[in-house]
Amino acid sequence: MPVKYLSQEWIEAYNAALAGDDAVRAALKGKSAALQMVISGAPQGEVRYWLRIADGGASAGLGDIDGADVTISQSYETSTQVNKGELDGQKAFMQGKVKIAGKMLKMMQLRGPLEKVQTTLTTIDTEY
């Protein structure tokens, strides 16, 4: 059964997918970061969620995270395209569709691991 994108059920599926993926855990080994996502123009209005990476593990939740290292802002349209695997996150950034604020060096260090996270997200049966 599909879960509604950016809902609590989607966050729960996101966490389960991350926890069950050995490639993600390996890619995140030794990494730590707090990422804040801001999605504008969603059907339910602006949606904020976070991703915390801590030495091989990752967890996500709705709302704001304290002490975000990086804030990633994008439209709902861009977010859905990236989440579906139709648009590469790096390309979206280069095209100005994704704005990143905060510690850019941290973001660059996480580029490879976040690609693994993104690949895992495409496995979630999601309704947009």
N, C-alpha and C positions, 0 to 999 in steps of 0.2 A: 504494500500500500504506500503510495507516494506521501511524502511529508511536504507541507507548505514551506516554501523558501523563506528564510529569516524568522521562522516561528520557533517556539520553544522545542517543538518536536524535531525540527531540523537541527537545532543546536545539540539535542540529545543524540541524534543520528551522527552528527559531525564528531562528537566526542567518542562514540562507539567505533566509528570508522578509523579515527586516529589511533585509538587504543589497540585495535586489532591489526594494525599494519606494521609489520616488521621493518619494511623499507623506510617508513616515516620515523620510527624509533631510532634506526641506525643513522639517518640523516640528521636527526636532532641531537644526537649524542654530543655532550659537551657544550651545547648551545643554551642560551637563556635570553629571553626577551618578553616584553609585554607590548602587544600590538592592539591598537584601538582602530576599529573599522567604523566608518560613518558612511551610510548608504542613503543618498537623498532621492526623493521622488518615488519611493516605494508605494505600493497601493495603500499601505497603512501609515504613510508619512515617513519621516526620517527614522531610520533604524540604526541603532548603535549596538555593536557587539565587539567582543574582545577575544584575543587568542593569547594565552600564556604558554610560553615554551620554557621548559625546565629540564635540562640534561636528559634527553631521550624521550621525554613525554611532552604532551601538549593537551591543553584543555581550553574550551571555549564557553562563553556565556553571553547572555543578552545584557545590555546596559554598558556602563563605563567601567574601565579598569583604573585603579589607582596607579600613578607613576608610569604611564605609558611611555615606552622608549620611542615609539613611532605611531603616528596617526595616519591612516590611509583613508582618503575620501574619494568617493566615486558615485556616479549615478546608479540608480537601480538597473537601468538598461545595460550599462557597462558591467556591473557586478554579475548580472545573470549571464551575460556572454562569457565572462571569464569563468564563472562557476560551471557552465556547461562544457567548457573546453573549446568554445568557438573563437575565443580571443585570448591570446597570450597576455598575461599580466604585465610582462616587461614591455611588450609592444603598446599596450594600453597606456602605460606610463609615458613612453616615448611620444605617443600621439597626444598627450595632454589630457587624456580621459581619466587618469588616476592621479591624484595629488598626494604627495607624501611629505609629511612634516615631522621633524624630530631628528633622530640620530641616523643620518644617511649611511654612515659607515656600518652601523648595525644592520641596516636593511640590505646593504650589499653583501654582507657576510651570510645573510639568511636566504639569499636568492635561490641557491640550489635546494636547501631544505624545504623552502616554501613551495617550490615546484613539485616536490613529492607530496606535500600536504594537498596542493591543488589537484593532483592526479587522484588522490584518495577521495576528494570531495565529489569528483565526477561519478563515483560509484554509488552515491546516495540517490535513491529513487525520489526525485524532487519535482514538485509541482510549482510552476512559476505563474 
